[in-house]
Amino acid sequence: MILSGALLVGFFILGQINFLIFHSLGEMLSIAIAWSVFTLSWNTQKIVRNDNLLLLGIAYLSVGLMDSLHMLAYRGLGVYSPEFAANYATQLWIASRLVETLSLLLFASSFRRHLNPWYLLSGYAGITTGLLMSIFYWRIFPTCYIEGYGLTPFKVGAEYFIVLALISTVIIIHKNRNLLDRKVYLLM
């Protein structure tokens, strides 16, 4: 408990001194967690026998990849051209949150269904590739940030959609709580 508190205080102080390092470390932590969820769910699929957990694991592999690119796109790191960096970072964040949120909604809606892991992996690879191509290559993903203007209506609307989808997920999980182990339900 003391270590957690010290870590939080340290992160707060670091955020005041150098926001770029603070943001990068926070993103790296979330990426490590996302990829750990994938690794755990993939390597325990024969033991756990819960295809929904594998769905979340594969989804978080995709989310972790897009979050990595988001972190690299962040203004000040110099990986992307400065005129595109802020929009790329925001687009990648929205794309990642949309995949995460819709995956959580799919997870809540597909209890007790058999899901083929290779189809899931292929599907998420296709979705992730399509989103990344729409941002970097085709440049058809809606603009999320305009220099001198700020966040676009699409970005704001997408965030409201994400919140509504997450609320729907909680409601569906609550309605299907009898299909979950009580401890799992309480943790969720």
PLY file of the C-alpha trace (Angstrom):
ply
format ascii 1.0
element vertex 188
property float x
property float y
property float z
element edge 187
property int vertex1
property int vertex2
end_header
0.00 0.00 0.00
2.82 2.38 0.89
4.68 1.46 -2.29
1.56 2.15 -4.38
1.10 5.53 -2.72
4.77 6.43 -3.24
4.49 5.39 -6.88
1.42 7.58 -7.39
3.11 10.55 -5.73
6.22 9.94 -7.85
4.12 9.86 -11.03
2.35 13.07 -9.99
5.66 14.85 -9.40
7.06 13.50 -12.68
3.96 14.78 -14.47
4.66 18.27 -13.12
8.32 18.15 -14.17
8.12 16.44 -17.58
4.71 15.57 -18.96
6.13 13.75 -21.98
8.00 11.22 -19.84
4.97 10.90 -17.53
2.65 10.23 -20.48
5.05 7.75 -22.08
5.50 5.78 -18.85
1.75 5.68 -18.28
1.17 4.47 -21.83
3.93 1.84 -21.52
2.29 0.54 -18.35
-1.11 0.22 -20.04
0.50 -1.43 -23.09
2.31 -3.94 -20.87
-0.97 -4.76 -19.13
-2.82 -5.12 -22.46
-0.21 -7.48 -23.87
-0.07 -9.41 -20.60
-3.82 -9.97 -20.83
-3.30 -11.37 -24.34
-0.38 -13.58 -23.26
-2.28 -14.93 -20.27
-5.50 -15.60 -22.17
-3.73 -17.18 -25.17
-1.53 -19.48 -23.07
-4.34 -20.62 -20.78
-7.05 -21.17 -23.39
-6.92 -24.97 -23.06
-7.15 -24.76 -19.27
-9.72 -22.01 -18.83
-12.03 -23.06 -21.66
-13.66 -19.63 -21.78
-13.67 -18.29 -25.31
-14.85 -14.89 -24.11
-11.67 -14.36 -22.12
-9.70 -15.27 -25.22
-11.75 -12.70 -27.15
-10.69 -10.04 -24.66
-7.08 -11.20 -24.77
-6.90 -10.94 -28.55
-8.68 -7.59 -28.44
-6.08 -6.28 -25.99
-3.27 -7.41 -28.31
-4.78 -5.06 -30.90
-5.40 -2.30 -28.34
-1.81 -2.54 -27.09
-0.44 -2.20 -30.63
-2.53 0.89 -31.36
-1.67 2.37 -27.96
2.03 1.86 -28.78
1.63 3.83 -31.98
-0.40 6.45 -30.08
2.44 6.86 -27.61
4.97 7.26 -30.44
2.72 9.79 -32.17
2.49 12.00 -29.12
3.70 15.54 -29.72
7.30 16.05 -28.70
8.59 12.55 -29.39
9.41 13.49 -32.98
8.50 10.14 -34.53
5.93 11.59 -36.93
5.89 14.87 -38.80
4.85 17.66 -36.37
1.91 18.77 -38.52
0.33 15.29 -38.27
1.49 14.16 -34.82
-1.35 15.59 -32.71
-4.05 14.30 -35.07
-2.38 10.88 -35.42
-2.10 10.54 -31.65
-5.77 11.45 -31.19
-6.95 9.23 -34.06
-4.99 6.28 -32.71
-6.38 6.86 -29.23
-9.97 6.91 -30.54
-9.39 3.85 -32.75
-7.89 1.96 -29.83
-10.70 2.91 -27.45
-13.34 1.97 -30.05
-11.80 -1.49 -30.50
-11.53 -1.91 -26.74
-15.07 -0.74 -26.02
-16.73 -2.72 -28.81
-14.76 -5.80 -27.73
-16.01 -5.40 -24.16
-19.55 -5.06 -25.51
-19.06 -8.18 -27.66
-17.62 -9.99 -24.63
-20.69 -9.15 -22.56
-23.06 -10.15 -25.39
-21.53 -13.50 -26.30
-21.45 -15.52 -23.09
-21.52 -19.28 -23.65
-20.79 -19.07 -27.37
-17.94 -21.00 -28.92
-15.43 -18.70 -30.61
-12.61 -19.99 -32.82
-9.31 -18.43 -31.62
-7.76 -18.34 -35.09
-10.82 -16.63 -36.56
-10.72 -14.13 -33.71
-7.01 -13.49 -34.23
-7.50 -13.09 -37.99
-10.50 -10.82 -37.50
-8.71 -8.54 -35.08
-5.62 -8.49 -37.32
-7.84 -7.37 -40.19
-9.63 -4.74 -38.11
-6.36 -3.38 -36.73
-4.72 -3.32 -40.15
-7.75 -1.57 -41.63
-7.80 1.06 -38.91
-4.06 1.71 -39.21
-4.27 1.91 -43.01
-7.22 4.32 -42.72
-5.14 6.58 -40.48
-1.66 6.42 -42.01
-2.05 5.33 -45.63
-5.48 6.16 -46.98
-5.99 9.01 -44.48
-9.74 8.46 -44.46
-10.15 8.07 -40.69
-12.05 11.16 -39.51
-9.89 14.02 -38.29
-9.87 14.15 -34.50
-7.64 17.13 -33.78
-7.06 20.33 -35.76
-4.09 22.52 -34.86
-5.32 25.89 -33.59
-8.92 24.62 -33.29
-8.71 21.63 -30.98
-10.82 18.51 -30.82
-13.25 17.89 -33.66
-16.96 17.08 -33.27
-16.19 13.52 -34.46
-13.74 12.98 -31.59
-16.16 14.36 -29.02
-19.03 12.30 -30.46
-16.87 9.17 -30.48
-16.13 9.68 -26.79
-19.85 9.93 -26.00
-20.45 6.76 -28.03
-17.67 5.00 -26.08
-19.23 6.01 -22.75
-22.70 4.82 -23.85
-21.26 1.51 -25.11
-19.44 0.99 -21.79
-22.64 1.69 -19.85
-24.45 -0.81 -22.10
-21.71 -3.35 -21.38
-22.16 -2.93 -17.63
-25.94 -3.35 -17.98
-25.57 -6.51 -20.10
-23.04 -8.00 -17.67
-25.38 -7.22 -14.78
-28.30 -8.91 -16.57
-26.15 -11.97 -17.29
-24.53 -12.14 -13.86
-25.94 -15.62 -13.30
-23.72 -16.87 -16.15
-20.59 -15.65 -14.35
-18.81 -16.92 -11.31
-19.79 -14.62 -8.41
-16.18 -13.55 -7.76
-15.65 -12.72 -11.44
-18.87 -10.74 -11.51
-17.91 -8.74 -8.41
-14.48 -7.99 -9.88
-16.07 -6.79 -13.09
0 1
1 2
2 3
3 4
4 5
5 6
6 7
7 8
8 9
9 10
10 11
11 12
12 13
13 14
14 15
15 16
16 17
17 18
18 19
19 20
20 21
21 22
22 23
23 24
24 25
25 26
26 27
27 28
28 29
29 30
30 31
31 32
32 33
33 34
34 35
35 36
36 37
37 38
38 39
39 40
40 41
41 42
42 43
43 44
44 45
45 46
46 47
47 48
48 49
49 50
50 51
51 52
52 53
53 54
54 55
55 56
56 57
57 58
58 59
59 60
60 61
61 62
62 63
63 64
64 65
65 66
66 67
67 68
68 69
69 70
70 71
71 72
72 73
73 74
74 75
75 76
76 77
77 78
78 79
79 80
80 81
81 82
82 83
83 84
84 85
85 86
86 87
87 88
88 89
89 90
90 91
91 92
92 93
93 94
94 95
95 96
96 97
97 98
98 99
99 100
100 101
101 102
102 103
103 104
104 105
105 106
106 107
107 108
108 109
109 110
110 111
111 112
112 113
113 114
114 115
115 116
116 117
117 118
118 119
119 120
120 121
121 122
122 123
123 124
124 125
125 126
126 127
127 128
128 129
129 130
130 131
131 132
132 133
133 134
134 135
135 136
136 137
137 138
138 139
139 140
140 141
141 142
142 143
143 144
144 145
145 146
146 147
147 148
148 149
149 150
150 151
151 152
152 153
153 154
154 155
155 156
156 157
157 158
158 159
159 160
160 161
161 162
162 163
163 164
164 165
165 166
166 167
167 168
168 169
169 170
170 171
171 172
172 173
173 174
174 175
175 176
176 177
177 178
178 179
179 180
180 181
181 182
182 183
183 184
184 185
185 186
186 187
